């Protein structure tokens, strides 16, 4: 783990956060770790998976709907 952290120019605690799936870890650090493990091509597969239409619909449903307040009449 120390070797991977060194090659990715990050800390062991950040590697542990990546392993736990912490969404706060930047994609740049994830890419550096993948590069250190010679798995950077897997990042392209992840991007390809985002074209999943069912997943996109589910994520759209979770977004807040935009609401409008009624216009006030100013004359």
CHARMM internal coordinates of N, CA and C (Angstrom, degrees):
IC EDIT
DIST 1 N 1 CA 1.4442
DIST 1 CA 1 C 1.5329
ANGL 1 N 1 CA 1 C 109.99
DIST 1 C 2 N 1.3046
ANGL 1 CA 1 C 2 N 116.35
DIHE 1 N 1 CA 1 C 2 N -37.39
DIST 2 N 2 CA 1.4684
ANGL 1 C 2 N 2 CA 120.96
DIHE 1 CA 1 C 2 N 2 CA 178.67
DIST 2 CA 2 C 1.5198
ANGL 2 N 2 CA 2 C 111.21
DIHE 1 C 2 N 2 CA 2 C -63.49
DIST 2 C 3 N 1.3313
ANGL 2 CA 2 C 3 N 117.39
DIHE 2 N 2 CA 2 C 3 N -38.41
DIST 3 N 3 CA 1.4631
ANGL 2 C 3 N 3 CA 121.89
DIHE 2 CA 2 C 3 N 3 CA -179.63
DIST 3 CA 3 C 1.5238
ANGL 3 N 3 CA 3 C 110.40
DIHE 2 C 3 N 3 CA 3 C -66.75
DIST 3 C 4 N 1.3194
ANGL 3 CA 3 C 4 N 117.25
DIHE 3 N 3 CA 3 C 4 N -44.31
DIST 4 N 4 CA 1.4597
ANGL 3 C 4 N 4 CA 121.13
DIHE 3 CA 3 C 4 N 4 CA 179.13
DIST 4 CA 4 C 1.5261
ANGL 4 N 4 CA 4 C 109.89
DIHE 3 C 4 N 4 CA 4 C -63.39
DIST 4 C 5 N 1.3135
ANGL 4 CA 4 C 5 N 117.24
DIHE 4 N 4 CA 4 C 5 N -43.74
DIST 5 N 5 CA 1.4656
ANGL 4 C 5 N 5 CA 120.85
DIHE 4 CA 4 C 5 N 5 CA 178.39
DIST 5 CA 5 C 1.5241
ANGL 5 N 5 CA 5 C 110.66
DIHE 4 C 5 N 5 CA 5 C -60.29
DIST 5 C 6 N 1.3088
ANGL 5 CA 5 C 6 N 116.73
DIHE 5 N 5 CA 5 C 6 N -42.11
DIST 6 N 6 CA 1.4605
ANGL 5 C 6 N 6 CA 120.65
DIHE 5 CA 5 C 6 N 6 CA 179.22
DIST 6 CA 6 C 1.5188
ANGL 6 N 6 CA 6 C 111.44
DIHE 5 C 6 N 6 CA 6 C -64.63
DIST 6 C 7 N 1.3108
ANGL 6 CA 6 C 7 N 117.40
DIHE 6 N 6 CA 6 C 7 N -45.74
DIST 7 N 7 CA 1.4700
ANGL 6 C 7 N 7 CA 121.27
DIHE 6 CA 6 C 7 N 7 CA -179.85
DIST 7 CA 7 C 1.5242
ANGL 7 N 7 CA 7 C 112.20
DIHE 6 C 7 N 7 CA 7 C -66.56
DIST 7 C 8 N 1.3252
ANGL 7 CA 7 C 8 N 117.68
DIHE 7 N 7 CA 7 C 8 N -30.70
DIST 8 N 8 CA 1.4589
ANGL 7 C 8 N 8 CA 121.66
DIHE 7 CA 7 C 8 N 8 CA 179.83
DIST 8 CA 8 C 1.5271
ANGL 8 N 8 CA 8 C 111.72
DIHE 7 C 8 N 8 CA 8 C -90.18
DIST 8 C 9 N 1.3173
ANGL 8 CA 8 C 9 N 117.32
DIHE 8 N 8 CA 8 C 9 N -0.95
DIST 9 N 9 CA 1.4691
ANGL 8 C 9 N 9 CA 123.15
DIHE 8 CA 8 C 9 N 9 CA -179.27
DIST 9 CA 9 C 1.5235
ANGL 9 N 9 CA 9 C 111.29
DIHE 8 C 9 N 9 CA 9 C 56.19
DIST 9 C 10 N 1.3166
ANGL 9 CA 9 C 10 N 115.41
DIHE 9 N 9 CA 9 C 10 N 48.01
DIST 10 N 10 CA 1.4593
ANGL 9 C 10 N 10 CA 121.39
DIHE 9 CA 9 C 10 N 10 CA 178.59
DIST 10 CA 10 C 1.5268
ANGL 10 N 10 CA 10 C 108.94
DIHE 9 C 10 N 10 CA 10 C -140.05
DIST 10 C 11 N 1.3039
ANGL 10 CA 10 C 11 N 116.17
DIHE 10 N 10 CA 10 C 11 N -177.95
DIST 11 N 11 CA 1.4675
ANGL 10 C 11 N 11 CA 119.78
DIHE 10 CA 10 C 11 N 11 CA -178.19
DIST 11 CA 11 C 1.5290
ANGL 11 N 11 CA 11 C 111.09
DIHE 10 C 11 N 11 CA 11 C -99.80
DIST 11 C 12 N 1.3126
ANGL 11 CA 11 C 12 N 115.11
DIHE 11 N 11 CA 11 C 12 N 163.94
DIST 12 N 12 CA 1.4677
ANGL 11 C 12 N 12 CA 120.10
DIHE 11 CA 11 C 12 N 12 CA 177.26
DIST 12 CA 12 C 1.5288
ANGL 12 N 12 CA 12 C 110.55
DIHE 11 C 12 N 12 CA 12 C -65.82
DIST 12 C 13 N 1.3267
ANGL 12 CA 12 C 13 N 117.00
DIHE 12 N 12 CA 12 C 13 N -34.13
DIST 13 N 13 CA 1.4700
ANGL 12 C 13 N 13 CA 118.85
DIHE 12 CA 12 C 13 N 13 CA 179.59
DIST 13 CA 13 C 1.5272
ANGL 13 N 13 CA 13 C 110.94
DIHE 12 C 13 N 13 CA 13 C -67.01
DIST 13 C 14 N 1.3278
ANGL 13 CA 13 C 14 N 117.31
DIHE 13 N 13 CA 13 C 14 N -34.42
DIST 14 N 14 CA 1.4709
ANGL 13 C 14 N 14 CA 119.46
DIHE 13 CA 13 C 14 N 14 CA 176.14
DIST 14 CA 14 C 1.5179
ANGL 14 N 14 CA 14 C 110.46
DIHE 13 C 14 N 14 CA 14 C -67.56
DIST 14 C 15 N 1.3220
ANGL 14 CA 14 C 15 N 117.39
DIHE 14 N 14 CA 14 C 15 N -38.11
DIST 15 N 15 CA 1.4712
ANGL 14 C 15 N 15 CA 120.22
DIHE 14 CA 14 C 15 N 15 CA 175.64
DIST 15 CA 15 C 1.5228
ANGL 15 N 15 CA 15 C 110.65
DIHE 14 C 15 N 15 CA 15 C -61.35
DIST 15 C 16 N 1.3136
ANGL 15 CA 15 C 16 N 116.65
DIHE 15 N 15 CA 15 C 16 N -40.55
DIST 16 N 16 CA 1.4630
ANGL 15 C 16 N 16 CA 120.14
DIHE 15 CA 15 C 16 N 16 CA 178.39
DIST 16 CA 16 C 1.5268
ANGL 16 N 16 CA 16 C 110.22
DIHE 15 C 16 N 16 CA 16 C -64.13
DIST 16 C 17 N 1.3318
ANGL 16 CA 16 C 17 N 116.99
DIHE 16 N 16 CA 16 C 17 N -38.67
DIST 17 N 17 CA 1.4692
ANGL 16 C 17 N 17 CA 120.16
DIHE 16 CA 16 C 17 N 17 CA 177.88
DIST 17 CA 17 C 1.5290
ANGL 17 N 17 CA 17 C 110.84
DIHE 16 C 17 N 17 CA 17 C -64.40
DIST 17 C 18 N 1.3379
ANGL 17 CA 17 C 18 N 116.79
DIHE 17 N 17 CA 17 C 18 N -38.44
DIST 18 N 18 CA 1.4683
ANGL 17 C 18 N 18 CA 120.51
DIHE 17 CA 17 C 18 N 18 CA 177.11
DIST 18 CA 18 C 1.5183
ANGL 18 N 18 CA 18 C 110.20
DIHE 17 C 18 N 18 CA 18 C -63.72
DIST 18 C 19 N 1.3214
ANGL 18 CA 18 C 19 N 116.58
DIHE 18 N 18 CA 18 C 19 N -44.22
DIST 19 N 19 CA 1.4687
ANGL 18 C 19 N 19 CA 120.78
DIHE 18 CA 18 C 19 N 19 CA 179.51
DIST 19 CA 19 C 1.5212
ANGL 19 N 19 CA 19 C 111.59
DIHE 18 C 19 N 19 CA 19 C -61.42
DIST 19 C 20 N 1.3308
ANGL 19 CA 19 C 20 N 117.02
DIHE 19 N 19 CA 19 C 20 N -33.91
DIST 20 N 20 CA 1.4661
ANGL 19 C 20 N 20 CA 120.90
DIHE 19 CA 19 C 20 N 20 CA 179.42
DIST 20 CA 20 C 1.5255
ANGL 20 N 20 CA 20 C 112.25
DIHE 19 C 20 N 20 CA 20 C -80.08
DIST 20 C 21 N 1.3364
ANGL 20 CA 20 C 21 N 117.23
DIHE 20 N 20 CA 20 C 21 N -9.51
DIST 21 N 21 CA 1.4616
ANGL 20 C 21 N 21 CA 120.53
DIHE 20 CA 20 C 21 N 21 CA 179.03
DIST 21 CA 21 C 1.5119
ANGL 21 N 21 CA 21 C 113.76
DIHE 20 C 21 N 21 CA 21 C 84.24
DIST 21 C 22 N 1.3165
ANGL 21 CA 21 C 22 N 117.89
DIHE 21 N 21 CA 21 C 22 N 26.48
DIST 22 N 22 CA 1.4586
ANGL 21 C 22 N 22 CA 122.25
DIHE 21 CA 21 C 22 N 22 CA -179.75
DIST 22 CA 22 C 1.5313
ANGL 22 N 22 CA 22 C 109.81
DIHE 21 C 22 N 22 CA 22 C -63.70
DIST 22 C 23 N 1.3398
ANGL 22 CA 22 C 23 N 118.21
DIHE 22 N 22 CA 22 C 23 N 117.69
DIST 23 N 23 CA 1.4693
ANGL 22 C 23 N 23 CA 120.47
DIHE 22 CA 22 C 23 N 23 CA -178.35
DIST 23 CA 23 C 1.5197
ANGL 23 N 23 CA 23 C 113.40
DIHE 22 C 23 N 23 CA 23 C -72.72
DIST 23 C 24 N 1.3242
ANGL 23 CA 23 C 24 N 118.50
DIHE 23 N 23 CA 23 C 24 N -9.26
DIST 24 N 24 CA 1.4614
ANGL 23 C 24 N 24 CA 121.36
DIHE 23 CA 23 C 24 N 24 CA -179.43
DIST 24 CA 24 C 1.5272
ANGL 24 N 24 CA 24 C 112.92
DIHE 23 C 24 N 24 CA 24 C -80.11
DIST 24 C 25 N 1.3244
ANGL 24 CA 24 C 25 N 117.53
DIHE 24 N 24 CA 24 C 25 N -10.68
DIST 25 N 25 CA 1.4682
ANGL 24 C 25 N 25 CA 120.68
DIHE 24 CA 24 C 25 N 25 CA 178.44
DIST 25 CA 25 C 1.5279
ANGL 25 N 25 CA 25 C 107.72
DIHE 24 C 25 N 25 CA 25 C -74.89
DIST 25 C 26 N 1.3217
ANGL 25 CA 25 C 26 N 116.09
DIHE 25 N 25 CA 25 C 26 N 130.51
DIST 26 N 26 CA 1.4664
ANGL 25 C 26 N 26 CA 119.64
DIHE 25 CA 25 C 26 N 26 CA -176.32
DIST 26 CA 26 C 1.5262
ANGL 26 N 26 CA 26 C 111.44
DIHE 25 C 26 N 26 CA 26 C -67.65
DIST 26 C 27 N 1.3211
ANGL 26 CA 26 C 27 N 114.61
DIHE 26 N 26 CA 26 C 27 N 151.93
DIST 27 N 27 CA 1.4626
ANGL 26 C 27 N 27 CA 120.68
DIHE 26 CA 26 C 27 N 27 CA -178.99
DIST 27 CA 27 C 1.5338
ANGL 27 N 27 CA 27 C 110.41
DIHE 26 C 27 N 27 CA 27 C -65.79
DIST 27 C 28 N 1.3156
ANGL 27 CA 27 C 28 N 117.45
DIHE 27 N 27 CA 27 C 28 N -27.03
DIST 28 N 28 CA 1.4635
ANGL 27 C 28 N 28 CA 120.70
DIHE 27 CA 27 C 28 N 28 CA 177.38
DIST 28 CA 28 C 1.5194
ANGL 28 N 28 CA 28 C 112.08
DIHE 27 C 28 N 28 CA 28 C -64.89
DIST 28 C 29 N 1.3226
ANGL 28 CA 28 C 29 N 115.82
DIHE 28 N 28 CA 28 C 29 N -40.47
DIST 29 N 29 CA 1.4682
ANGL 28 C 29 N 29 CA 119.65
DIHE 28 CA 28 C 29 N 29 CA 178.23
DIST 29 CA 29 C 1.5188
ANGL 29 N 29 CA 29 C 110.11
DIHE 28 C 29 N 29 CA 29 C -69.68
DIST 29 C 30 N 1.3222
ANGL 29 CA 29 C 30 N 116.87
DIHE 29 N 29 CA 29 C 30 N -40.38
DIST 30 N 30 CA 1.4673
ANGL 29 C 30 N 30 CA 120.36
DIHE 29 CA 29 C 30 N 30 CA 176.92
DIST 30 CA 30 C 1.5257
ANGL 30 N 30 CA 30 C 109.55
DIHE 29 C 30 N 30 CA 30 C -60.38
DIST 30 C 31 N 1.3292
ANGL 30 CA 30 C 31 N 117.30
DIHE 30 N 30 CA 30 C 31 N -43.02
DIST 31 N 31 CA 1.4662
ANGL 30 C 31 N 31 CA 121.21
DIHE 30 CA 30 C 31 N 31 CA 178.89
DIST 31 CA 31 C 1.5324
ANGL 31 N 31 CA 31 C 110.78
DIHE 30 C 31 N 31 CA 31 C -63.75
DIST 31 C 32 N 1.3225
ANGL 31 CA 31 C 32 N 117.31
DIHE 31 N 31 CA 31 C 32 N -39.19
DIST 32 N 32 CA 1.4712
ANGL 31 C 32 N 32 CA 120.19
DIHE 31 CA 31 C 32 N 32 CA 178.81
DIST 32 CA 32 C 1.5230
ANGL 32 N 32 CA 32 C 111.24
DIHE 31 C 32 N 32 CA 32 C -64.30
DIST 32 C 33 N 1.3264
ANGL 32 CA 32 C 33 N 116.23
DIHE 32 N 32 CA 32 C 33 N -39.44
DIST 33 N 33 CA 1.4704
ANGL 32 C 33 N 33 CA 120.17
DIHE 32 CA 32 C 33 N 33 CA 177.93
DIST 33 CA 33 C 1.5248
ANGL 33 N 33 CA 33 C 110.27
DIHE 32 C 33 N 33 CA 33 C -67.53
DIST 33 C 34 N 1.3203
ANGL 33 CA 33 C 34 N 116.70
DIHE 33 N 33 CA 33 C 34 N -42.55
DIST 34 N 34 CA 1.4689
ANGL 33 C 34 N 34 CA 119.66
DIHE 33 CA 33 C 34 N 34 CA 177.17
DIST 34 CA 34 C 1.5239
ANGL 34 N 34 CA 34 C 110.88
DIHE 33 C 34 N 34 CA 34 C -61.32
DIST 34 C 35 N 1.3271
ANGL 34 CA 34 C 35 N 116.81
DIHE 34 N 34 CA 34 C 35 N -39.60
DIST 35 N 35 CA 1.4669
ANGL 34 C 35 N 35 CA 120.62
DIHE 34 CA 34 C 35 N 35 CA 177.60
DIST 35 CA 35 C 1.5244
ANGL 35 N 35 CA 35 C 110.49
DIHE 34 C 35 N 35 CA 35 C -63.83
DIST 35 C 36 N 1.3313
ANGL 35 CA 35 C 36 N 116.44
DIHE 35 N 35 CA 35 C 36 N -41.87
DIST 36 N 36 CA 1.4710
ANGL 35 C 36 N 36 CA 120.45
DIHE 35 CA 35 C 36 N 36 CA 179.50
DIST 36 CA 36 C 1.5191
ANGL 36 N 36 CA 36 C 111.33
DIHE 35 C 36 N 36 CA 36 C -63.20
DIST 36 C 37 N 1.3216
ANGL 36 CA 36 C 37 N 116.32
DIHE 36 N 36 CA 36 C 37 N -31.05
DIST 37 N 37 CA 1.4695
ANGL 36 C 37 N 37 CA 120.92
DIHE 36 CA 36 C 37 N 37 CA 179.23
DIST 37 CA 37 C 1.5211
ANGL 37 N 37 CA 37 C 112.56
DIHE 36 C 37 N 37 CA 37 C -92.52
DIST 37 C 38 N 1.3432
ANGL 37 CA 37 C 38 N 116.45
DIHE 37 N 37 CA 37 C 38 N 4.60
DIST 38 N 38 CA 1.4657
ANGL 37 C 38 N 38 CA 122.43
DIHE 37 CA 37 C 38 N 38 CA -177.41
DIST 38 CA 38 C 1.5319
ANGL 38 N 38 CA 38 C 111.69
DIHE 37 C 38 N 38 CA 38 C 59.25
DIST 38 C 39 N 1.3317
ANGL 38 CA 38 C 39 N 115.85
DIHE 38 N 38 CA 38 C 39 N 39.05
DIST 39 N 39 CA 1.4643
ANGL 38 C 39 N 39 CA 121.86
DIHE 38 CA 38 C 39 N 39 CA -179.44
DIST 39 CA 39 C 1.5212
ANGL 39 N 39 CA 39 C 111.90
DIHE 38 C 39 N 39 CA 39 C -124.57
DIST 39 C 40 N 1.3142
ANGL 39 CA 39 C 40 N 118.05
DIHE 39 N 39 CA 39 C 40 N 21.23
DIST 40 N 40 CA 1.4546
ANGL 39 C 40 N 40 CA 121.29
DIHE 39 CA 39 C 40 N 40 CA -175.04
DIST 40 CA 40 C 1.5229
ANGL 40 N 40 CA 40 C 112.16
DIHE 39 C 40 N 40 CA 40 C -61.23
DIST 40 C 41 N 1.3221
ANGL 40 CA 40 C 41 N 117.70
DIHE 40 N 40 CA 40 C 41 N -27.21
DIST 41 N 41 CA 1.4692
ANGL 40 C 41 N 41 CA 120.70
DIHE 40 CA 40 C 41 N 41 CA 178.31
DIST 41 CA 41 C 1.5153
ANGL 41 N 41 CA 41 C 111.23
DIHE 40 C 41 N 41 CA 41 C -62.35
DIST 41 C 42 N 1.3268
ANGL 41 CA 41 C 42 N 117.52
DIHE 41 N 41 CA 41 C 42 N -25.09
DIST 42 N 42 CA 1.4599
ANGL 41 C 42 N 42 CA 121.01
DIHE 41 CA 41 C 42 N 42 CA 177.77
DIST 42 CA 42 C 1.5072
ANGL 42 N 42 CA 42 C 113.27
DIHE 41 C 42 N 42 CA 42 C -64.54
DIST 42 C 43 N 1.3338
ANGL 42 CA 42 C 43 N 117.62
DIHE 42 N 42 CA 42 C 43 N -23.58
DIST 43 N 43 CA 1.4517
ANGL 42 C 43 N 43 CA 121.50
DIHE 42 CA 42 C 43 N 43 CA 178.25
DIST 43 CA 43 C 1.5309
ANGL 43 N 43 CA 43 C 110.44
DIHE 42 C 43 N 43 CA 43 C -65.57
DIST 43 C 44 N 1.3153
ANGL 43 CA 43 C 44 N 117.14
DIHE 43 N 43 CA 43 C 44 N -36.61
DIST 44 N 44 CA 1.4591
ANGL 43 C 44 N 44 CA 120.90
DIHE 43 CA 43 C 44 N 44 CA 176.80
DIST 44 CA 44 C 1.5279
ANGL 44 N 44 CA 44 C 110.48
DIHE 43 C 44 N 44 CA 44 C -64.44
DIST 44 C 45 N 1.3237
ANGL 44 CA 44 C 45 N 117.22
DIHE 44 N 44 CA 44 C 45 N -36.94
DIST 45 N 45 CA 1.4588
ANGL 44 C 45 N 45 CA 120.39
DIHE 44 CA 44 C 45 N 45 CA 177.49
DIST 45 CA 45 C 1.5131
ANGL 45 N 45 CA 45 C 110.94
DIHE 44 C 45 N 45 CA 45 C -64.89
DIST 45 C 46 N 1.3155
ANGL 45 CA 45 C 46 N 117.43
DIHE 45 N 45 CA 45 C 46 N -36.61
DIST 46 N 46 CA 1.4525
ANGL 45 C 46 N 46 CA 121.51
DIHE 45 CA 45 C 46 N 46 CA 177.77
DIST 46 CA 46 C 1.5178
ANGL 46 N 46 CA 46 C 110.69
DIHE 45 C 46 N 46 CA 46 C -64.77
DIST 46 C 47 N 1.3289
ANGL 46 CA 46 C 47 N 116.63
DIHE 46 N 46 CA 46 C 47 N -42.09
DIST 47 N 47 CA 1.4571
ANGL 46 C 47 N 47 CA 120.58
DIHE 46 CA 46 C 47 N 47 CA 178.60
DIST 47 CA 47 C 1.5215
ANGL 47 N 47 CA 47 C 110.31
DIHE 46 C 47 N 47 CA 47 C -65.22
DIST 47 C 48 N 1.3048
ANGL 47 CA 47 C 48 N 117.56
DIHE 47 N 47 CA 47 C 48 N -37.43
DIST 48 N 48 CA 1.4615
ANGL 47 C 48 N 48 CA 121.67
DIHE 47 CA 47 C 48 N 48 CA 178.55
DIST 48 CA 48 C 1.5230
ANGL 48 N 48 CA 48 C 111.00
DIHE 47 C 48 N 48 CA 48 C -65.14
DIST 48 C 49 N 1.3217
ANGL 48 CA 48 C 49 N 116.71
DIHE 48 N 48 CA 48 C 49 N -35.32
DIST 49 N 49 CA 1.4588
ANGL 48 C 49 N 49 CA 120.48
DIHE 48 CA 48 C 49 N 49 CA -179.61
DIST 49 CA 49 C 1.5206
ANGL 49 N 49 CA 49 C 111.77
DIHE 48 C 49 N 49 CA 49 C -66.04
DIST 49 C 50 N 1.3352
ANGL 49 CA 49 C 50 N 117.77
DIHE 49 N 49 CA 49 C 50 N -20.30
DIST 50 N 50 CA 1.4592
ANGL 49 C 50 N 50 CA 120.12
DIHE 49 CA 49 C 50 N 50 CA -179.33
DIST 50 CA 50 C 1.5198
ANGL 50 N 50 CA 50 C 112.46
DIHE 49 C 50 N 50 CA 50 C -72.74
DIST 50 C 51 N 1.3207
ANGL 50 CA 50 C 51 N 118.13
DIHE 50 N 50 CA 50 C 51 N -6.20
DIST 51 N 51 CA 1.4573
ANGL 50 C 51 N 51 CA 121.48
DIHE 50 CA 50 C 51 N 51 CA 177.41
DIST 51 CA 51 C 1.5236
ANGL 51 N 51 CA 51 C 111.69
DIHE 50 C 51 N 51 CA 51 C -84.53
DIST 51 C 52 N 1.3042
ANGL 51 CA 51 C 52 N 117.01
DIHE 51 N 51 CA 51 C 52 N 8.36
DIST 52 N 52 CA 1.4478
ANGL 51 C 52 N 52 CA 122.95
DIHE 51 CA 51 C 52 N 52 CA 179.88
DIST 52 CA 52 C 1.5302
ANGL 52 N 52 CA 52 C 109.33
DIHE 51 C 52 N 52 CA 52 C -67.76
DIST 52 C 53 N 1.3228
ANGL 52 CA 52 C 53 N 117.85
DIHE 52 N 52 CA 52 C 53 N 116.09
DIST 53 N 53 CA 1.4645
ANGL 52 C 53 N 53 CA 121.00
DIHE 52 CA 52 C 53 N 53 CA -174.54
DIST 53 CA 53 C 1.5294
ANGL 53 N 53 CA 53 C 112.05
DIHE 52 C 53 N 53 CA 53 C -67.27
DIST 53 C 54 N 1.3189
ANGL 53 CA 53 C 54 N 118.03
DIHE 53 N 53 CA 53 C 54 N -35.31
DIST 54 N 54 CA 1.4635
ANGL 53 C 54 N 54 CA 120.55
DIHE 53 CA 53 C 54 N 54 CA 179.38
DIST 54 CA 54 C 1.5369
ANGL 54 N 54 CA 54 C 109.46
DIHE 53 C 54 N 54 CA 54 C -67.09
DIST 54 C 55 N 1.3039
ANGL 54 CA 54 C 55 N 116.54
DIHE 54 N 54 CA 54 C 55 N -43.91
DIST 55 N 55 CA 1.4587
ANGL 54 C 55 N 55 CA 120.25
DIHE 54 CA 54 C 55 N 55 CA 178.32
DIST 55 CA 55 C 1.5196
ANGL 55 N 55 CA 55 C 111.98
DIHE 54 C 55 N 55 CA 55 C -63.00
DIST 55 C 56 N 1.3304
ANGL 55 CA 55 C 56 N 116.48
DIHE 55 N 55 CA 55 C 56 N -38.55
DIST 56 N 56 CA 1.4583
ANGL 55 C 56 N 56 CA 119.38
DIHE 55 CA 55 C 56 N 56 CA 177.68
DIST 56 CA 56 C 1.5155
ANGL 56 N 56 CA 56 C 111.56
DIHE 55 C 56 N 56 CA 56 C -64.43
DIST 56 C 57 N 1.3263
ANGL 56 CA 56 C 57 N 117.20
DIHE 56 N 56 CA 56 C 57 N -41.61
DIST 57 N 57 CA 1.4659
ANGL 56 C 57 N 57 CA 120.14
DIHE 56 CA 56 C 57 N 57 CA 178.43
DIST 57 CA 57 C 1.5231
ANGL 57 N 57 CA 57 C 111.33
DIHE 56 C 57 N 57 CA 57 C -64.33
DIST 57 C 58 N 1.3162
ANGL 57 CA 57 C 58 N 116.94
DIHE 57 N 57 CA 57 C 58 N -41.13
DIST 58 N 58 CA 1.4632
ANGL 57 C 58 N 58 CA 119.84
DIHE 57 CA 57 C 58 N 58 CA 178.29
DIST 58 CA 58 C 1.5208
ANGL 58 N 58 CA 58 C 111.46
DIHE 57 C 58 N 58 CA 58 C -63.30
DIST 58 C 59 N 1.3328
ANGL 58 CA 58 C 59 N 116.63
DIHE 58 N 58 CA 58 C 59 N -39.76
DIST 59 N 59 CA 1.4617
ANGL 58 C 59 N 59 CA 118.83
DIHE 58 CA 58 C 59 N 59 CA -179.99
DIST 59 CA 59 C 1.5203
ANGL 59 N 59 CA 59 C 110.99
DIHE 58 C 59 N 59 CA 59 C -70.84
DIST 59 C 60 N 1.3339
ANGL 59 CA 59 C 60 N 117.59
DIHE 59 N 59 CA 59 C 60 N -33.59
DIST 60 N 60 CA 1.4685
ANGL 59 C 60 N 60 CA 120.12
DIHE 59 CA 59 C 60 N 60 CA 176.35
DIST 60 CA 60 C 1.5188
ANGL 60 N 60 CA 60 C 110.97
DIHE 59 C 60 N 60 CA 60 C -64.93
DIST 60 C 61 N 1.3226
ANGL 60 CA 60 C 61 N 116.59
DIHE 60 N 60 CA 60 C 61 N -38.15
DIST 61 N 61 CA 1.4623
ANGL 60 C 61 N 61 CA 120.34
DIHE 60 CA 60 C 61 N 61 CA 179.89
DIST 61 CA 61 C 1.5229
ANGL 61 N 61 CA 61 C 112.07
DIHE 60 C 61 N 61 CA 61 C -64.62
DIST 61 C 62 N 1.3227
ANGL 61 CA 61 C 62 N 116.54
DIHE 61 N 61 CA 61 C 62 N -28.11
DIST 62 N 62 CA 1.4637
ANGL 61 C 62 N 62 CA 119.32
DIHE 61 CA 61 C 62 N 62 CA -177.55
DIST 62 CA 62 C 1.5264
ANGL 62 N 62 CA 62 C 112.53
DIHE 61 C 62 N 62 CA 62 C -82.84
DIST 62 C 63 N 1.3297
ANGL 62 CA 62 C 63 N 117.56
DIHE 62 N 62 CA 62 C 63 N -12.20
DIST 63 N 63 CA 1.4590
ANGL 62 C 63 N 63 CA 120.49
DIHE 62 CA 62 C 63 N 63 CA 179.00
DIST 63 CA 63 C 1.5252
ANGL 63 N 63 CA 63 C 110.53
DIHE 62 C 63 N 63 CA 63 C -74.61
DIST 63 C 64 N 1.3175
ANGL 63 CA 63 C 64 N 115.46
DIHE 63 N 63 CA 63 C 64 N 148.88
DIST 64 N 64 CA 1.4561
ANGL 63 C 64 N 64 CA 119.44
DIHE 63 CA 63 C 64 N 64 CA 177.60
DIST 64 CA 64 C 1.5229
ANGL 64 N 64 CA 64 C 109.36
DIHE 63 C 64 N 64 CA 64 C -68.75
DIST 64 C 65 N 1.3019
ANGL 64 CA 64 C 65 N 115.70
DIHE 64 N 64 CA 64 C 65 N 142.84
DIST 65 N 65 CA 1.4590
ANGL 64 C 65 N 65 CA 120.77
DIHE 64 CA 64 C 65 N 65 CA 176.75
DIST 65 CA 65 C 1.5185
ANGL 65 N 65 CA 65 C 108.44
DIHE 64 C 65 N 65 CA 65 C -83.04
DIST 65 C 66 N 1.3119
ANGL 65 CA 65 C 66 N 116.25
DIHE 65 N 65 CA 65 C 66 N 142.08
DIST 66 N 66 CA 1.4572
ANGL 65 C 66 N 66 CA 120.58
DIHE 65 CA 65 C 66 N 66 CA -179.96
DIST 66 CA 66 C 1.5193
ANGL 66 N 66 CA 66 C 108.79
DIHE 65 C 66 N 66 CA 66 C -77.15
DIST 66 C 67 N 1.3002
ANGL 66 CA 66 C 67 N 115.55
DIHE 66 N 66 CA 66 C 67 N 132.31
DIST 67 N 67 CA 1.4556
ANGL 66 C 67 N 67 CA 120.31
DIHE 66 CA 66 C 67 N 67 CA 178.53
DIST 67 CA 67 C 1.5155
ANGL 67 N 67 CA 67 C 109.46
DIHE 66 C 67 N 67 CA 67 C -117.00
DIST 67 C 68 N 1.3045
ANGL 67 CA 67 C 68 N 114.32
DIHE 67 N 67 CA 67 C 68 N 149.16
DIST 68 N 68 CA 1.4583
ANGL 67 C 68 N 68 CA 120.67
DIHE 67 CA 67 C 68 N 68 CA -179.96
DIST 68 CA 68 C 1.5087
ANGL 68 N 68 CA 68 C 108.88
DIHE 67 C 68 N 68 CA 68 C -117.86
DIST 68 C 69 N 1.3045
ANGL 68 CA 68 C 69 N 115.91
DIHE 68 N 68 CA 68 C 69 N 140.11
DIST 69 N 69 CA 1.4741
ANGL 68 C 69 N 69 CA 118.96
DIHE 68 CA 68 C 69 N 69 CA 174.70
DIST 69 CA 69 C 1.5240
ANGL 69 N 69 CA 69 C 107.83
DIHE 68 C 69 N 69 CA 69 C -89.55
DIST 69 C 70 N 1.3107
ANGL 69 CA 69 C 70 N 116.48
DIHE 69 N 69 CA 69 C 70 N 149.81
DIST 70 N 70 CA 1.4708
ANGL 69 C 70 N 70 CA 118.78
DIHE 69 CA 69 C 70 N 70 CA -179.31
DIST 70 CA 70 C 1.5336
ANGL 70 N 70 CA 70 C 110.76
DIHE 69 C 70 N 70 CA 70 C -64.60
DIST 70 C 71 N 1.3107
ANGL 70 CA 70 C 71 N 114.12
DIHE 70 N 70 CA 70 C 71 N 144.45
DIST 71 N 71 CA 1.4667
ANGL 70 C 71 N 71 CA 118.99
DIHE 70 CA 70 C 71 N 71 CA 179.02
DIST 71 CA 71 C 1.5126
ANGL 71 N 71 CA 71 C 110.54
DIHE 70 C 71 N 71 CA 71 C -72.76
DIST 71 C 72 N 1.2941
ANGL 71 CA 71 C 72 N 115.67
DIHE 71 N 71 CA 71 C 72 N 139.93
DIST 72 N 72 CA 1.4612
ANGL 71 C 72 N 72 CA 118.93
DIHE 71 CA 71 C 72 N 72 CA 175.52
DIST 72 CA 72 C 1.5153
ANGL 72 N 72 CA 72 C 108.67
DIHE 71 C 72 N 72 CA 72 C -89.75
DIST 72 C 73 N 1.3103
ANGL 72 CA 72 C 73 N 115.58
DIHE 72 N 72 CA 72 C 73 N 142.91
DIST 73 N 73 CA 1.4689
ANGL 72 C 73 N 73 CA 120.63
DIHE 72 CA 72 C 73 N 73 CA -179.80
DIST 73 CA 73 C 1.5157
ANGL 73 N 73 CA 73 C 108.89
DIHE 72 C 73 N 73 CA 73 C -84.20
DIST 73 C 74 N 1.2960
ANGL 73 CA 73 C 74 N 115.04
DIHE 73 N 73 CA 73 C 74 N 119.21
DIST 74 N 74 CA 1.4527
ANGL 73 C 74 N 74 CA 119.97
DIHE 73 CA 73 C 74 N 74 CA 177.73
DIST 74 CA 74 C 1.5154
ANGL 74 N 74 CA 74 C 109.07
DIHE 73 C 74 N 74 CA 74 C -119.40
DIST 74 C 75 N 1.3090
ANGL 74 CA 74 C 75 N 116.98
DIHE 74 N 74 CA 74 C 75 N 107.43
DIST 75 N 75 CA 1.4679
ANGL 74 C 75 N 75 CA 121.67
DIHE 74 CA 74 C 75 N 75 CA -179.66
DIST 75 CA 75 C 1.4768
ANGL 75 N 75 CA 75 C 110.58
DIHE 74 C 75 N 75 CA 75 C -127.59
END
COOR INIT
IC SEED 1 N 1 CA 1 C
IC BUILD
